[in-house]
Amino acid sequence: MDTYLKQNQYEMICMSMKCDVLVVGAGPAGLSATLHLSNMGFSTIVIEKNENVGPKFTEYDITEGTRIYKILNELDIKPNKISPISEWISQNHSYILHSKIEDYYFKRGPEKDSLEHVLLKKLNENYASVYFKSKVDSIKLKEKEIVEVEVETDIKKIKIKPKYVIVADGADSDFRRRLKVETKKFAKFNGFGVLIKSNENEIIPHAKIYFDEKIAPGGYIYSGSVDKEAFFCIITDDIFNKKKSQKQHLKHFLELRLKGEFTIKNYFGGTGASGIQEVIVGNAILIGGASLLCDPFLGYGLNYAIESAYFATIAIEKNNFGIYAKYVNKIHQEIKDMFFAREIWRKVNNKFFDRLIMAFNGEYDTSNEQINKILDLFRE
């Protein structure tokens, strides 16, 4: 009897709400968009399918900061670490790059100082409404405009009637599928990493990027450290079948390159995708991973997530979606320009990587067209 009553009470609890903007997804793109909107005075509701923000396990992202430092300053968000130095390593050569483009390190995941939790705390201060464990049941359209989204949470159903919708539910976006947005994917990346605790501070003083066709086909291994936490992550191109698990590769890699005592804190993983698609559907704007805004060469995605969120909110503030369309057209051209590097990268071997790092050091055959195409990206 009690079970029957609880079930029927649950079925009857159905709220109807209106808001200026519904944000689908509580990742960095969705949360930073919501923070912008809240600061502008828009009433905003966020729905998130998981029970908390961010990845399930702690990890670190490194992304280039040039395109987002002003946006982060406006939001009062600080990276966990900033460094202008990176080291590029092949089988037999290495090159230390001192760049005007700084690397921004961000902690991600369940800890209170992660990017997602810092953004969420600022939203709580602004009284934004965030609903976790929320599943989209249906979308009601009228002349391509979203007029109602029915959402089921763990305690009630909500009918949300938004003026605008921001779609930020990642590269494998369910909401995008529901809107029947066609995608043209250029690349999909699989990442698997490990976070370790060390007795030493900053055991990896700057980002180190390793190239090895056998461990990371079509990709690379990146590593770095923040205080006494260090991380290693293998990024591979999805088109390659992996004969050996990334976890086995990673353990062997650590044994070869780490000295001193350390303990494994946790493993982490994820996927990213790059491509071209429609990003404006009626009164909905797709941002970040949901719009496939990701560097098809190196796989940077966090910078695009934060930047696209900013331009989407400006478009809503001005009630001019052309602002966002202009921004995305520019990014799509960047993606197309970089995709030739991705095609080269899928075919190269360790001899190529050696030649590439030698080229960084000024020692290479200037007639090598493939090397020159890759170098052009770094010269920019």
VEXNUZA-200951 format. One line per field, with one value per residue (C-alpha): residue number from 1; residue in one letter; chain; x, y, z. Coordinates in pm, 1 decimal. Layout:
! VEXNUZA-200951
n <- NUM  ...
res <- a  ...
chain <- A  ...
east <- X  ...
north <- Y  ...
up <- Z  ...
! end
This chain:
! VEXNUZA-200951
n <- 1  2  3  4  5  6  7  8  9  10  11  12  13  14  15  16  17  18  19  20  21  22  23  24  25  26  27  28  29  30  31  32  33  34  35  36  37  38  39  40  41  42  43  44  45  46  47  48  49  50  51  52  53  54  55  56  57  58  59  60  61  62  63  64  65  66  67  68  69  70  71  72  73  74  75  76  77  78  79  80  81  82  83  84  85  86  87  88  89  90  91  92  93  94  95  96  97  98  99  100  101  102  103  104  105  106  107  108  109  110  111  112  113  114  115  116  117  118  119  120  121  122  123  124  125  126  127  128  129  130  131  132  133  134  135  136  137  138  139  140  141  142  143  144  145  146  147  148  149  150  151  152  153  154  155  156  157  158  159  160  161  162  163  164  165  166  167  168  169  170  171  172  173  174  175  176  177  178  179  180  181  182  183  184  185  186  187  188  189  190  191  192  193  194  195  196  197  198  199  200  201  202  203  204  205  206  207  208  209  210  211  212  213  214  215  216  217  218  219  220  221  222  223  224  225  226  227  228  229  230  231  232  233  234  235  236  237  238  239  240  241  242  243  244  245  246  247  248  249  250  251  252  253  254  255  256  257  258  259  260  261  262  263  264  265  266  267  268  269  270  271  272  273  274  275  276  277  278  279  280  281  282  283  284  285  286  287  288  289  290  291  292  293  294  295  296  297  298  299  300  301  302  303  304  305  306  307  308  309  310  311  312  313  314  315  316  317  318  319  320  321  322  323  324  325  326  327  328  329  330  331  332  333  334  335  336  337  338  339  340  341  342  343  344  345  346  347  348  349  350  351  352  353  354  355  356  357  358  359  360  361  362  363  364  365  366  367  368  369  370  371  372  373  374  375  376  377  378  379  380
res <- m  d  t  y  l  k  q  n  q  y  e  m  i  c  m  s  m  k  c  d  v  l  v  v  g  a  g  p  a  g  l  s  a  t  l  h  l  s  n  m  g  f  s  t  i  v  i  e  k  n  e  n  v  g  p  k  f  t  e  y  d  i  t  e  g  t  r  i  y  k  i  l  n  e  l  d  i  k  p  n  k  i  s  p  i  s  e  w  i  s  q  n  h  s  y  i  l  h  s  k  i  e  d  y  y  f  k  r  g  p  e  k  d  s  l  e  h  v  l  l  k  k  l  n  e  n  y  a  s  v  y  f  k  s  k  v  d  s  i  k  l  k  e  k  e  i  v  e  v  e  v  e  t  d  i  k  k  i  k  i  k  p  k  y  v  i  v  a  d  g  a  d  s  d  f  r  r  r  l  k  v  e  t  k  k  f  a  k  f  n  g  f  g  v  l  i  k  s  n  e  n  e  i  i  p  h  a  k  i  y  f  d  e  k  i  a  p  g  g  y  i  y  s  g  s  v  d  k  e  a  f  f  c  i  i  t  d  d  i  f  n  k  k  k  s  q  k  q  h  l  k  h  f  l  e  l  r  l  k  g  e  f  t  i  k  n  y  f  g  g  t  g  a  s  g  i  q  e  v  i  v  g  n  a  i  l  i  g  g  a  s  l  l  c  d  p  f  l  g  y  g  l  n  y  a  i  e  s  a  y  f  a  t  i  a  i  e  k  n  n  f  g  i  y  a  k  y  v  n  k  i  h  q  e  i  k  d  m  f  f  a  r  e  i  w  r  k  v  n  n  k  f  f  d  r  l  i  m  a  f  n  g  e  y  d  t  s  n  e  q  i  n  k  i  l  d  l  f  r  e
chain <- A  A  A  A  A  A  A  A  A  A  A  A  A  A  A  A  A  A  A  A  A  A  A  A  A  A  A  A  A  A  A  A  A  A  A  A  A  A  A  A  A  A  A  A  A  A  A  A  A  A  A  A  A  A  A  A  A  A  A  A  A  A  A  A  A  A  A  A  A  A  A  A  A  A  A  A  A  A  A  A  A  A  A  A  A  A  A  A  A  A  A  A  A  A  A  A  A  A  A  A  A  A  A  A  A  A  A  A  A  A  A  A  A  A  A  A  A  A  A  A  A  A  A  A  A  A  A  A  A  A  A  A  A  A  A  A  A  A  A  A  A  A  A  A  A  A  A  A  A  A  A  A  A  A  A  A  A  A  A  A  A  A  A  A  A  A  A  A  A  A  A  A  A  A  A  A  A  A  A  A  A  A  A  A  A  A  A  A  A  A  A  A  A  A  A  A  A  A  A  A  A  A  A  A  A  A  A  A  A  A  A  A  A  A  A  A  A  A  A  A  A  A  A  A  A  A  A  A  A  A  A  A  A  A  A  A  A  A  A  A  A  A  A  A  A  A  A  A  A  A  A  A  A  A  A  A  A  A  A  A  A  A  A  A  A  A  A  A  A  A  A  A  A  A  A  A  A  A  A  A  A  A  A  A  A  A  A  A  A  A  A  A  A  A  A  A  A  A  A  A  A  A  A  A  A  A  A  A  A  A  A  A  A  A  A  A  A  A  A  A  A  A  A  A  A  A  A  A  A  A  A  A  A  A  A  A  A  A  A  A  A  A  A  A  A  A  A  A  A  A  A  A  A  A  A  A  A  A  A  A  A  A  A  A  A  A  A  A  A  A  A  A  A  A  A  A  A  A  A  A
east <- 0.0  279.0  464.0  146.7  89.9  451.6  435.0  113.9  231.3  543.3  334.9  116.9  402.6  446.1  563.3  532.6  804.8  902.2  1251.5  1448.6  1703.9  1710.3  2065.5  2099.7  2418.7  2624.6  2975.7  3218.8  3027.8  2683.7  2791.3  2997.5  2707.4  2472.5  2708.0  2722.4  2342.9  2292.2  2530.7  2323.6  2002.6  1845.4  1635.5  1807.6  1738.1  2010.2  1934.7  2203.9  2157.8  2419.1  2393.3  2677.1  2882.1  3197.3  3369.6  3322.6  3695.1  3948.9  4151.0  4333.3  4282.4  4548.7  4421.9  4564.4  4457.5  4488.3  4127.6  3971.5  4177.4  3957.2  3641.6  3783.8  3878.9  3522.9  3389.4  3661.8  3776.7  4144.6  4326.5  4502.3  4826.3  4953.6  5270.4  5419.3  5649.8  5585.5  5815.4  5759.2  5921.7  5970.9  6161.3  6505.4  6461.4  6297.7  6218.8  6126.4  5882.0  5867.4  5543.1  5339.9  5038.2  5015.3  4895.7  4605.9  4571.3  4224.7  4126.0  3810.3  3577.1  3423.0  3659.1  3553.0  3833.5  3753.9  3644.5  3288.9  3248.2  3396.1  3146.7  2862.8  2947.1  2931.9  2595.3  2462.5  2561.0  2352.1  2052.8  2050.8  1827.6  2017.6  1841.8  2053.4  1954.3  1728.1  1621.1  1454.8  1128.1  1001.1  1051.3  755.3  820.5  617.7  748.2  1100.6  1096.1  1123.7  821.3  833.7  1075.9  941.9  1203.1  1191.3  1403.8  1442.3  1159.2  928.8  846.8  900.5  753.3  990.2  883.3  1196.8  1247.6  1587.6  1768.8  2145.2  2247.0  2568.7  2537.4  2864.4  2996.4  2748.3  2456.2  2116.2  1941.9  2111.3  1973.4  1626.4  1650.3  1761.6  2074.9  2296.8  2666.9  2980.6  3243.0  3607.8  3769.5  3683.0  3933.8  3953.5  4138.9  4256.2  4461.8  4594.8  4628.8  4908.4  5011.5  5382.2  5603.3  5764.2  5616.0  5576.1  5750.8  5658.3  5739.3  5582.3  5355.8  5529.3  5381.8  5510.1  5462.0  5462.7  5263.3  5259.3  5116.0  4903.6  4819.7  4694.0  4742.4  4990.2  5053.3  5036.1  5155.9  5192.3  5163.4  4995.5  5151.5  5191.7  4947.4  5071.8  4879.7  4942.5  4684.5  4691.6  4490.1  4419.0  4232.0  3911.2  3974.2  4252.8  4177.9  4376.6  4545.0  4662.2  4461.7  4546.6  4574.0  4853.7  5028.4  4998.6  5142.3  5441.2  5488.8  5494.2  5747.8  5986.5  5957.8  5877.8  6133.0  6069.9  5770.9  5417.2  5070.6  4792.3  4497.6  4257.7  4221.4  4001.3  3878.4  3660.2  3592.7  3586.6  3477.5  3543.7  3333.8  3089.8  2717.6  2425.1  2456.4  2138.1  1798.8  1508.3  1557.8  1824.1  2201.9  2443.0  2777.6  3100.1  3111.0  2742.3  2836.1  3153.3  3373.7  3705.7  4052.0  4076.3  4456.7  4548.4  4202.4  4168.1  3805.0  3785.3  3885.8  3616.0  3359.3  3423.2  3453.5  3141.8  2943.4  3044.4  2938.8  2612.1  2518.0  2609.6  2383.4  2098.9  2161.6  2147.9  1867.3  2084.2  2179.9  2386.4  2657.4  2693.1  2666.8  2954.4  3167.5  3100.2  3171.0  3516.0  3575.5  3452.6  3712.4  3979.9  3865.8  3879.8  4227.0  4353.9  4194.1  4464.9  4705.8  4475.7  4480.0  4860.7  4877.7  4671.4  4934.9  5263.6  5510.7  5783.0  6038.2  5810.3  5784.9  6164.1  6187.7  5918.4  6099.2  6425.2  6240.4  6135.7  6508.0  6577.7  6722.4  6508.5  6460.6  6280.3  6124.7  5922.3  5568.7  5403.6  5646.7  5598.7  5220.3  5245.3  5501.0  5271.6  5018.0  5275.6  5409.8  5062.4
north <- 0.0  243.0  159.4  220.5  558.4  666.8  568.2  759.9  1060.5  1061.2  1041.7  1332.1  1566.2  1772.2  2131.9  2381.8  2645.9  2932.8  3070.9  3293.8  3021.7  2646.0  2506.5  2135.4  1996.5  2102.2  2068.5  2361.1  2491.3  2474.7  2608.2  2896.6  2991.7  2984.5  3201.1  3458.6  3456.9  3486.6  3781.5  3942.3  3893.4  3614.4  3354.9  3024.7  2657.0  2393.3  2023.7  1758.3  1384.4  1280.9  1315.3  1568.4  1800.8  1700.7  1367.4  1089.3  1074.3  1354.2  1451.1  1749.0  1920.4  2127.3  2375.8  2682.9  2997.5  3270.8  3261.7  3237.7  3440.3  3751.1  3541.7  3369.6  3704.8  3826.9  3518.1  3541.7  3187.1  3103.4  2799.8  2571.5  2645.5  2855.3  2772.5  2903.7  2602.3  2263.0  1982.9  1771.6  1429.2  1160.9  833.3  991.7  1367.7  1640.0  2008.5  2262.0  2521.2  2864.4  3006.0  3324.4  3090.6  2975.9  2635.8  2653.0  2359.5  2286.2  2027.7  1846.1  1613.8  1558.2  1761.4  2100.9  2290.0  2143.9  2376.2  2242.4  2285.0  2636.5  2735.0  2564.9  2750.7  3083.3  2983.1  2898.4  3246.0  3379.8  3155.6  2969.4  2659.0  2336.1  1998.3  1682.4  1330.4  1496.0  1310.4  1480.6  1300.5  1510.7  1830.6  2027.5  2234.1  2506.2  2623.4  2496.0  2685.7  2486.4  2588.0  2318.5  2059.3  1790.0  1668.0  1381.7  1421.6  1168.3  1330.7  1501.1  1587.6  1940.0  2108.4  2390.7  2666.4  2857.6  3157.5  3019.4  2687.4  2632.3  2274.8  2177.1  1802.8  1695.8  1534.4  1246.8  1488.1  1326.8  1662.6  1713.4  1378.8  1475.1  1792.8  1574.4  1779.8  1617.2  1601.6  1563.7  1427.3  1474.4  1299.9  1123.8  1093.9  841.4  939.4  723.3  867.0  820.3  1067.7  1004.8  1150.3  1220.4  1304.4  1577.4  1906.4  1968.5  1648.5  1738.0  2111.9  2176.1  1991.6  1700.6  1558.4  1220.8  1078.0  701.9  530.3  202.1  343.5  629.9  574.9  893.2  1076.6  1138.4  1104.2  1422.0  1471.3  1745.3  1818.6  2063.0  2076.0  1710.7  1566.0  1446.7  1306.0  1106.2  1059.0  861.1  1015.1  793.3  839.0  635.2  486.3  264.5  -71.5  -109.6  -449.9  -374.5  -193.4  168.7  84.4  -166.2  86.0  351.7  132.7  41.9  407.0  513.1  245.1  375.2  745.1  796.1  767.2  801.0  706.9  770.5  628.2  601.2  817.7  719.7  646.6  856.1  854.5  1024.8  1097.3  1405.7  1471.6  1735.5  1822.8  2051.1  2077.3  2314.3  2501.3  2711.0  2538.4  2775.4  2927.2  2670.1  2723.8  2429.4  2495.7  2316.3  1942.4  1933.1  2147.1  1941.1  2244.1  2071.2  2101.2  1805.8  1803.6  1815.5  1759.2  2080.7  2114.3  2298.1  2632.5  2603.3  2505.5  2820.1  3048.8  2920.2  2958.7  3324.8  3403.5  3212.9  3423.3  3746.1  3639.4  3582.0  3908.8  4101.7  3878.4  3837.6  3480.8  3616.3  3696.8  3329.1  3221.5  3455.5  3316.9  2953.1  3019.0  3140.3  2831.5  2597.7  2746.6  2687.1  2327.0  2273.8  2431.5  2202.6  1885.9  1827.7  1785.3  1520.9  1330.4  1339.2  1233.8  921.1  791.8  876.2  651.2  703.4  796.6  1083.8  1197.5  1197.5  1410.2  1645.1  1708.5  1754.3  2012.4  2195.9  2219.5  2354.2  2029.7  1894.2  1858.7  2178.7  1997.1  1763.8  1881.5  1692.5  1829.9  2183.2  2154.6  2054.4  2324.7  2588.4  2521.0  2582.0  2892.1  3045.1
up <- 0.0  94.7  -224.4  -426.5  -260.0  -309.8  -675.6  -733.9  -536.3  -753.6  -1069.6  -956.2  -859.2  -1173.6  -1168.7  -1449.3  -1464.2  -1689.2  -1737.1  -1967.6  -2045.5  -2000.1  -1994.1  -2072.1  -1918.2  -1615.8  -1754.5  -1796.6  -2101.5  -1941.4  -1601.1  -1738.3  -1969.1  -1669.4  -1464.7  -1745.6  -1773.6  -1398.1  -1386.6  -1663.3  -1464.3  -1670.7  -1491.1  -1566.2  -1502.5  -1544.2  -1586.5  -1552.0  -1609.5  -1351.3  -974.3  -957.4  -1176.0  -1357.2  -1420.8  -1166.9  -1087.6  -1046.1  -1351.6  -1498.0  -1831.5  -2001.1  -2257.4  -2424.5  -2244.2  -2505.6  -2620.9  -2274.7  -2026.4  -2055.8  -2015.7  -1707.2  -1556.7  -1609.1  -1430.4  -1161.8  -1238.2  -1195.3  -1340.3  -1093.5  -1275.9  -1567.7  -1760.2  -2088.3  -2121.2  -2276.6  -2382.2  -2694.8  -2686.2  -2954.6  -2926.3  -2967.4  -2949.9  -2742.5  -2773.5  -2504.8  -2631.5  -2466.8  -2600.7  -2577.6  -2561.6  -2201.7  -2088.0  -1841.6  -1600.9  -1460.3  -1203.6  -1306.4  -1118.0  -774.4  -554.6  -422.9  -598.5  -941.7  -1220.2  -1214.8  -838.2  -838.7  -1108.5  -920.9  -598.7  -780.6  -925.2  -579.9  -471.5  -759.7  -678.8  -1009.4  -1020.1  -1088.8  -1110.7  -1099.5  -1208.8  -1464.5  -1775.8  -2072.1  -2143.4  -2431.6  -2626.4  -2756.6  -3069.3  -3236.1  -3572.5  -3483.6  -3152.4  -2830.7  -2624.3  -2355.5  -2224.4  -1993.6  -1749.1  -1501.8  -1188.3  -908.2  -710.5  -959.8  -1317.3  -1441.6  -1745.3  -1834.0  -2069.6  -2176.2  -2401.8  -2504.2  -2469.8  -2443.8  -2526.5  -2347.2  -2286.1  -2447.4  -2762.6  -2738.4  -2696.9  -2643.0  -2681.5  -3018.6  -3136.4  -3018.7  -3228.7  -3523.7  -3585.8  -3847.9  -3765.6  -3974.6  -3738.9  -3833.9  -3539.2  -3216.7  -2934.9  -2653.0  -2338.1  -2049.3  -1766.0  -1417.3  -1130.7  -881.4  -547.9  -505.7  -209.8  -417.5  -533.4  -909.6  -1018.4  -1376.6  -1387.0  -1726.8  -1968.7  -2138.8  -2459.0  -2577.3  -2925.9  -2977.0  -3251.6  -3057.4  -2734.4  -2866.4  -3235.7  -3396.5  -3067.6  -2787.1  -2414.0  -2207.1  -1853.7  -1596.1  -1227.3  -989.7  -642.0  -534.1  -786.2  -1123.9  -1417.8  -1732.5  -2005.5  -2329.4  -2614.0  -2913.4  -3238.2  -3234.8  -3579.9  -3441.6  -3285.0  -2963.4  -2931.5  -2577.7  -2312.6  -2243.5  -1872.5  -1943.3  -2167.5  -1898.7  -1621.7  -1839.1  -1933.9  -1565.7  -1476.0  -1740.7  -1662.3  -1295.4  -1018.8  -648.7  -439.2  -554.9  -508.5  -764.9  -660.6  -939.2  -1307.4  -1536.6  -1893.5  -2149.3  -2514.6  -2733.4  -3089.6  -3350.6  -3653.4  -3830.1  -3762.6  -3731.4  -3400.0  -3400.3  -3409.5  -3358.8  -3012.5  -2916.2  -2927.2  -2912.2  -2744.2  -2650.7  -2708.8  -2807.7  -3108.0  -3176.8  -3112.3  -3052.5  -3202.0  -3446.4  -3424.5  -3053.2  -2908.9  -2709.3  -2607.7  -2274.9  -2424.2  -2691.4  -2426.1  -2222.7  -2524.7  -2702.9  -2378.9  -2365.6  -2722.6  -2684.4  -2381.8  -2560.4  -2849.1  -2603.2  -2421.0  -2751.1  -2886.4  -3193.4  -3280.7  -3567.7  -3310.7  -3226.7  -3590.9  -3682.1  -3400.5  -3498.1  -3866.5  -3760.5  -3545.0  -3818.8  -4052.8  -3788.0  -3753.8  -4130.3  -4145.7  -3870.5  -3999.3  -4260.3  -3968.2  -3820.9  -4151.3  -4156.1  -3790.7  -3857.5  -4099.3  -3925.6  -3746.0  -3486.0  -3752.0  -3850.9  -3488.1  -3461.6  -3776.0  -3641.4  -3312.3  -3503.4  -3713.7  -3397.2  -3322.6  -3672.0  -3808.5  -4091.3  -4463.1  -4568.1  -4863.7  -4637.5  -4709.5  -4422.7  -4163.6  -4294.6  -4269.8  -3903.7  -3827.3  -3978.7  -3702.9  -3431.4  -3602.8  -3583.3
! end
